[in-house]
């Protein structure tokens, strides 16, 4: 009698075979999905609070160009460590990676909330990026652990919908917090959510009794350290409670009661983790063995290659360059990538198991994700720019509401795409979605100054969002369907890397091409003295020509995005071969630690 794949893990393993993968409980999957939502929303909250953050860390409002490290630091942490985190999720299980990433996100939130200079804020954002990035592949792997290939498309669609919903909820949540508090409250809230979700993951994700004392010690360490760094006036200035911030030894700031409590609780947590390894909150006793299993050189090469590539595009000024520090960063990225490829082919335990990712469907899914990222970022950036240049000049909120018409359809499309994959081959669902997005983006190339006032623009924006959403679940379903369960963490990490790199490269290339066309249009117009020699100071013809040149620039970006989306549709048809109904065999490792 045949058995459903997700039931196999409940049966005893054969003699000498690896232990079967425990099936994660639904509460754990829900918590992991909520964690993805929180971190995705945080990505968009920062854009709203950026001017206040810069002012709070001593950067003038007239130096907004110095905001690049805050945004780039998050992207760098988010992308560069993904291969390592994905591999750790395969080697040591989903739960330790989820909990560890949430703790890193919490620590990064703490550093950012208490930062008084730009360097500390950048470091905090970098740690937040590392934590946020590692959650996605671990959550995708959790879904693949729990549901068999023929049933996992809908939950994968839900995870994708939640991730995209962060773009909608993030600005709204940020606006709500900033309406009643300053920008630091955003990161204090992230700290609480990160710690709470980490505790929930530990409690629900263990197949043995959780280490409750270790969890209490961890929370005590974080609470004491957070209070020491935050030093809230209502407490620190109190006659009695304020003693917690007074050093016990004169001239030694590190001897406050709060610091001593944090140190003592931290030491106790480390000792307990070493003495009671089974179910320990910090799996320290297994670190030496893990260090031997992890491909350290491969991990470093991946970090250097991805880090150099991400920074080259993230730090670029589109008005003057496609990449920043190109003569240095691009060769470094290329050399590290070549070294990584050569090393991984010979490493006994590679950080990125390339052999397991050889099926055409796997590389096809990554290529489609790359193209989807390139098309999506153009819509996310240039739709609000178009709105601000036409119907809502200078109105940031109005432009955001225009973009919201596209964003609300993405989660709907993600869930619908997952459901459709149960009755239609995934490649056709993905291809149909990206074809719809391509048509919508091409329709945007014909928009004029008053186009956003009509109902047709709403239809176009909703169609674009729905199309992008439809592609999410099929791509992930194919990628996880053609790869072994032993490398699902790595496969999920690569999916995130491909989309992020596609967004960065697509934004830089499309913007550079569009700006070049804009410059050519402006040069052809000439100066007001030429167009209106009688009244150059007030020349409606010259202003109208400049407005048209700006529209041409935006239309160029939309056209390039339509080409990228159309290419994604073609690639989906040709390459997304999912081997429907077959789960790839392979060694299984424990799903939690």
N, C-alpha and C positions, 0 to 999 in steps of 0.2 A: 504494500500500500504506500502511495507517495505521501510525502510529508511536506508541509509548507516550510520554506527555508527559515523563517523566523522561529520555528518550533525546534529546530535542530539543536539550538544552543542549550535547551533545557535537558538534554539527554547526556549521560556520562560519556566521556571521551574514550575512544578505544585505547588499548594499552600502547604506550609509546607515542601516541599522537598528542599534538599540542592541545592545551585546554580549550574547550569551546568558549566562544565569546558570550558573556552574559548579556541577555537582552535588557537594555535600559528601560526603566519604568517611565510611564508617560509623564509623571510630575517632573522628572529630570529633564525631559525633552522640552517641556513647557518653560521651565526656568532658564534653560539654555537659550530658547527662542526669545524670552524676555530680555536676557542679557544682550543679545544681538540688537534688539530694538533700542535699548538704552544707549549702547555705544554708537549705533548709527545716528540716533538723534543728536548725540554730543558733537558729531562731526559738523552738523549744520548750525548748532547753537553758537559755536565759536564765531562763525562768519557774522552773525548778528551782533555779538558782543565785542568784536575785535577792536573798534576804536576805544572803548572803555578799558579793555585789557591793556592796550598800549599805554594809555595815560596812567593806569595803575602801576605799571612797571617802569615808569620814568621816561617813556618815549612820547615826544610831542605829537599832537594831532597832525602837524605839518610834515611828519616823517612816516607816513603810512607805508612807504616802501620797505621799512624795516619790519613789517609784519610778515614778510616772506618766511623767516625761520619758524615762526609759530605755526603756520600752515604746513610748510615743508617738513618741519620736524615730526608732525603727526603722520604725514604721508610716508616719511622715511621709516619711522617705527612700524607703521601699519604694514608696509610691503616687504621691507628687507629681511625681516625675521620669519616670514611666513613658511618658507621651506623647512626650517628647523622646527617650528611649532607644529606644523602638520606631521612631520616625522615623529615628534615626541608623542603626539596623539595616537600614532600607530604603535609605538614601542611601549609606552607606559599607560595608555588608555585615555579615554576622553575626559573623565572626571578630573584627574590631576591637572590637565591642561586647561580645562574650563575654569577650575578654581584658581589656578595660578595666574591665568590671564586676567581674571576679575580682580585679583589682588594687585596685580601690576597696574591695572586701570585705576584702582582706588588710590594706590600710592602716587601715581601720576596726577590724579585729581587733587590730592593733598598738596603736592609740590606746587601745582599751578595756583591753587587757592591761596597759598601763603607766600607766593613769590613777590619779591619787591624789586627784582631786576629782570631784564629780558632773558638772561642766560638760564635762570631757574625756571622761568615760564616755558622756555623752549624744551628744557630737560623734562619737565612735567608733561608737556604735550607729547614728547617722544615716547615716554612710558605709556601714556594713554593710548597712543597709536599701536604699540606692541600688544597691549592687552586687547584692544578692540579687534585687531587683525586676526589674532589667534582664535577668537571665539567662533568665527564663521566656519572654518574648515572642521573644527571639532564638532560643531552643531550639525553640519551636513553629514559627518560621519556617524553621529548619533542616530540621525534619521535612517541612514542606510543600515545601521545595526538593527534597528527595531522593525523596519518594514521590508518585506521581500521586494525584488525589483519590480514586479508587476503592480505593486500597491504603493510604492513610495513616491510617486510623482506628485500626488496631492499634498502630502506633508512637506515635500521639498518646495512646492509652490507656496505653502504657507510661510515657510522660513524666508523665502525670497520676498514675499509680500511684506513681511515684518521688517526686513532689512530696508526695503524701499520706503516703507511708511515712516522711517526715521527722517527722510527728507521733508515730509509733511509735518510731523509732530515736533521735530527739532526746533524750527523757528517759532512755532506757536508756544512751546514750552519755555523757550528762551525769553520770548516777549513777556510771558506771564511772570517769570521769575524777576526779570529786570524791571517790571512795573512796580514791584514791592520791595526790591532789594538791589544791591549792587552786583557786578559781574562775578565776584568771588562766591556768591551764594550758588551760582550755577555749578561750580566745581565742588562745593561742600555737599550739594545734593548728589552729585555723581559719586562722591566718596561714600555716602551712606548707602546709595543703591548698589555700588560695587561690593561693599562689605556684606550687605544683606543677601545679595544674590550668591556670593561666594559661599556664605554659610548655608544657604538653601541647597546649593549644588552638592556640598559635602554631605549634608544630612540625607538627601534623597538619592545620591548616586553611589552609595556604598552597598556592597552585597554582604557586608558584615556590620557589626555595631560601630557607629562612628565614634571618633575620639572627641567626646563632648568637652573634656577638660582642656584638650589641646585647642579646641575651637574657642573656649572662653579665654584662654591665654592669648590667643591670636587677636581677639577682639579687644582685650585689655591693652595689649601693646599698641594697637592702632589708635584706640581712643586716647590713651595718655599722650602719645606722640602728636596726635592731631590737636589736642587741647593746648599742648605746649607751643606748637607752631602758630596756632590761630590766636591764642591769647585774647579771647573775647572780653571786651571792656566790662560787660555786665558782671563777669566772674572775676577777672583779674584785678579789678579795682575795689572789689568787696573786701571789707576789713578782715573777714575770716577766710573766705574761699580764696582770696588773693594770695594767701600764704603758699599755695601750691606752686606759684610762679616765683617765689623768693628763694634764691640759692642758699643752701645750708652752709656752704663754705664761702666766705667772702672772696670776691674776685674770681670765682669759678662758676660761670653761668650754667654749666652742665650738671650742677648738683641740685637743681630744683627737685622737689618731690615728684613732680610729673615725669621728669627725665629718669629719675631713679626707678619709678614704677614701670616705665616703659622698658628700661634695660633689664630689670629683674624679671618681668613677664616674658620678655624675649628670650632670655637665657633659659628660663624654665620651659618655654616652648621648644627650644632646640634640644634640651636634655630629654624631654619627654618623647620627642620625635625619634631620638636615637635609641631610647630604652624600650619604647613600645611602638615598633614599626608597623604592626598590623593595624591598618585603618588610621594611621597618624595623619594629622592635618598637613604637616610638612613631611614628605617622604624622603627624609635626609639619609636614611640608612641605605637606600638603594642608589644614592648618587654616584659612588665610585663605579659600580657596575654599569650604570647608565652612561657615565663618561667614557667607558670603554666601548659601549655599543654605538654611541653617537659618532658620526663622522665629523670630527671637529674641523679638519681642514676643509672638507666640502662645505660645511656650514659657513665658515669664514669667507670662502670664495663666493658663495651665494650672497652673503650679506654685502660684500664689497661690490659685486656686479650689480645687484638690484639697487643698492644704496646710491652708487654713482649715477646709474641711469635715472632713478627717481629724482635725485637732486638736480641733475642737469636740466630736466624738463620743468620741475616744480619751481625752481628759482629763476627761470628765464623771464625776461621782460619781453612780451610778445611784440611790443612796438619796435624793438631794435634787434631781437635775436630769436632764433628757434630754440636754442639750448644755451644754458649758462655755463661758462667755463668749458665750452666744448672741446678745445684742444687738449684739455687735461682729463675731464671726466669721461668723455666718450672712449678714448683709448684705454683708460683704466677699466671701464665697464666691459669693453670687448676682451681685453686680456684676461680679466677675472672670469668672464663667461667661458672662454676657450679653456682656461685652466680647470674650471669646474667640470666642463664636459669630459675632458680627458681623464680627470681624476675619478669622476663618478663611474666611468666605464671599467675601472680597475679596482675600485674600493670594494672590499668584501661586504660591508654594511653601509651603502651609500645613504646620504641624507635625503637624496631624491632618487628613489628606485626607478630609473629610466626604463629598465627592461620591462617592468610591470605596466608602464604607460605606453607601450608600443602599439596597442590596437589603434587602427585608424580613427575609430570613434572618439578615443581619448584626445588625440591631437586635433581632431576636427572640432571637438567641443571647446578646446582652448582657443583655437583660431576664431571661432564664432564669438566667444566671450571677448576677445581682443577687439573685434570689429564692433560689437555691441557697445563696448565702452567708448570707442572713438565717436560713434554716432550719438550716444546718450549725452556725453558731456557737452557737445555742441548745443543740444537743446536746453540743457540745464543752465548754461551760461548765456546763450544768445537770445533766448526767448525773453527773459527779463530785460536784457539790453535793448531789444527791439521795442518793448513796451515803454521803457523810459525815453527812448528816442522819438516815439510817435505820440501815443495817446496819453501817456502819463509822464510828461517831462519832469525829471527830478523827483518823482514820487516813488520812493523805494518800496513802500508798502503796496502801492497799486501794482507795481511791476511784479512783486512777489505773488500777489493774488492772481495775476495772469498766469504765472508759472504753475500755480496751484491747480489750474484746470488740467494740466498735463500730469502732474504728480499724483493726483488722487486716482487716476486711472491705472497707474502702474501696479499697485498692490492688487487691484481687481483683476488685471490681466494675469498676474502671477498665479493667483488661485485658479482662475479659469484655465490657464495653460496646464496646470497640474492635473485638473480634472479631464481635460481633453486628451491628455496623454494616455488615459486609460482606455480610450476607444479609437484613437488615431495615432499612428506612428509618430514618435517625438520629433523626428526631423521635419515632418510636414507642419506640425504645430509651430516649431521654431521658425521655419521658413515663412509660414503665413504671417506670423507676428512681425517679423522683420520686414517683410514686403509691405505690410500695412504701415509700419513706421516710416519706411522709405517714401511711400506715396504721400504721407502726411508732411514729411520734411520737404519734399519737392513742392507741395502745395504752398509751403511757407515762402518759397522763393518768389512767389507772385504777390506777396502781401504788399500793400501800400500803406500810406500814412494813416488811413482810417479803417484799415482792415480789422483791427481788434475790436472795433465798435459793433461789428455784426455777429450774428449767431454762428455763421459759418466758421469763424476762427475758433470758437469753442469746440465745434465738431472736429476740426483738424487737430487741435491740441489733445482732446480726449482720445482720438484715434492713434496719435503718436504714443501717448502713454500706455494705452491698451496694447499696442504692438510690442513695445519694449517689455512690458510685463509678461506677455505670452511666451517670450523666448526664455524666461528665467528657468522655469522648472524643467523643460525638455533638455536644455543643455546640461544641467546638473544631473538629471536622471540618466542620460547617456553616459556621461563621464563616470558616474558611480556604478553604472550597470556593466561596463566593459572592463572595469578594473577589479582587482582582488580586494576583498574586505581588509586584508592586511595593509593596504596602501590607501585606504579611503581618506585618511587624514591628509596625506601628501597630495592626493588628487584634488581635494577640496581647497587646499592651500594654493595649488597652481591655478585653479579657477579664479580665485580672488586676485592673484598676481596678474593674470592675463587681462582681466577687466580693468584693474587699476592702471597698468601700463598702457592699455589702450586709451583710457581717458586722458592720461598725461600727454602721450604722444599725439593723440588726435587733437587735443586742445591747442597744443603748440603749433602743429603743422597747419591746421585749418585757420587759426588766427593769423599766423604769419602770411599765408597766401592771401587772406582777405585784406589784411593791412596793406600788402603790396598793391593790391588792386585799388584800394581806397586812395593810396598815395598817387597812383597813376591818374585816377579820376580827378583828384584835386589839382594835380599839375596841369591837366588838360583844361580845367576851368579858367585858370589864370587868376590874377589879383582883382580886387574890386575896382582898381584904377582902370583896368582893361575892360571889364564888363560894364561898369557904370562910370565913365570918366566925368560925367557932370556932377554926380553925388556919390562918391565912393564910400562915404561914411554910412549912408543909408541905401543899401543896394539889395532890394528884394530878390532880384534875379540871381545874384551871387549866393545869397543865403539859401535859396531854393535849390541851387545847384549843389551846394555843400550837403544839404539834407539828402538829396538824391544819391550823392556819393556814399554817404553813411549807409543808406538803405542797400546800395550795391554791395558794400562790405558785408553786411549781415546776410544778404541773399547768398553771397559766395559761401559763407559758413554753412548755411542751410543746405546748399547744393552739395557741398563736400560731405556733410553728414548723411544726406540721402544716398550718396554713392556708397559710403561705408555701410549703411543699413542694407542696401540692396546686395552688396557683396556678402554680408552676413547671411542673407536669405539664400543666396546661391551656395555658399559654403555649407549651410545647414542641410540642403538637399543632397549635396554630393558626399558629405563627410560624416554626418551624424548617423552612422550605422550603429544601432544599439544592441544587436543580437538579442532581440526581444524574447523574453522567456528563459534566457540562460543566465545564471549567476556564475560569474567567473570563479573558478576554483582557486584556492590558494591557502597558504597557512593562516591560521587565525591566532590572534593574540588577545589577551584579556582586554576588555573594553574599559576597565577602570583599575585604579591602582590601590 
